[in-house]
Amino acid sequence: MAGLKEIRSQIGSIQNTKKITKAMEMVAASKMRKARERMDASRPYAEKMRQVVSHMALGQLEYQHTFVKERETVKRVGYIIISSDRGLCGGLNTNLFKKAFQDIAEWKDKDVEVDIAVFGSKALSVFRRFGVVAESTGLGDKPTTNDLLGTTKVMLDAYEEGRIDRLFLVENEFVNSMTQTPRVTQMIPIVAADMDEIKYQWDYLYEPESKEVVDALMTRYIESLVYQGVVENIACEMSARMIAMKSASDNAGDMIDKLKLVYNKARQASITQEISEIVSGAAAVE
Amino acid sequence: MAMTMHLDVVSAEESIFSGVVQELLAPGTMGDLGILPGHSQLISTLKAGELKYKTDDGESLLFVAGGVMEVQPSIVTILADTIVRAEDLDEKAAEEAKKRAEDALQGKDPQDLDYEAIQAELDAAKAQIEMIHRIGRTLR
């Protein structure tokens, strides 16, 4: 019977697929662990940076950095969108882009232009038609701050020169290994809510000039936010992939079970048919 | 007991040092800064250099590639850069990011170039040429 062979080869191919998804699941699981470690390792810096910046924003009066000042009219806004480089990670990127599109659509309704910078090739291919001003792709699993500088600087320059009046960061938030939620945060102007927690105020001594120190600090602050976003997004990507691959393996297992049942039924049918043919043949001879 | 302060050295990628120190010598952009416990609040940028600190166990050294130091009377935080920064290098990185975006928009995607494959082809071609030369020589 031709059906038998076909079913057998189908089972074989599904088994191969299952092997691959299983392997990808395990790779993603181990990469996720490392990505989470990196994410945790980057926290202290961002945390300290935030404290220092908040102190400064409250305390110093001599010089106000442009990143702290709210602009009255918003004519153009910037978005930094962080996505993964690769697919096969469930709805991670799709959900993120949906969120970004919603936000962008809201600005467009208010006649505000949008500039976009992207990290990750998935975002690049989606936002290409909106006009991307800067991009970094192929960052791998272990990006360094160095890899992110260029694209971030394009947006910071745009803000300083007044080409954009606000800058947002779009990335996935790592809630736990099962849940990742897309998140849009305003980076510049630095949100005032951050600055409520400070109890004691003082003004610093600056060395060299306050302007230079504040400039250096603000740039690093934004860069650290972007870095953290990228690292967090990698952790999200890995855990999303792990889950997607796990359900793919499970589905492949189910399918194999079903096909095996069909296969056994078909085999039994062919045996029964053979026996009845032999029996009827023997009966005819007698 | 000697007066102490808490020192945190962190970079964007990891926490480098965290502990109690008695004395600190940091490479400020305006010159080296010695910090003792009880120093008034100060923020200084750092240049690339050695960071010396003294703990109960003795003196230790760290290399910082620049960054920012925040001093409070009992806490010192050093936000270290992992790389040596230069304005022109940043500029170049920005230019490259822009150019990549432009290339991508025009449809020529540099990511699509498989350098390994091209290199392999090139090596193969070189080997072929070499072989042709050798055969040519033996025939003559």
Interface residues (C-beta under 8 A of the other chain):
Chain A: R38 A41 S42 P44 Y45 A46 K48 M49 Q51 V52 M56 A117 S121 L124 R128 G131 V132 V133 A134 E135 S136 T137 G138 T144 T145 N146 L149 G150 T151 K153 V154 D157 W202 D203 Y204 L205 Y206 E207 P208 E212 V213 A216 L217 R220 E223 S224 Y227 Q228
Chain B: D8 V10 S11 A12 E13 E14 S15 S18 G28 T29 M30 L33 S40 Q41 L42 I43 S44 T45 G67 V68 E70 T77 L79 D81 T82 I83 D90 E91 K92 A93 A94 E95 E96 A97 K98 R100 A101 A104 L105 Q111
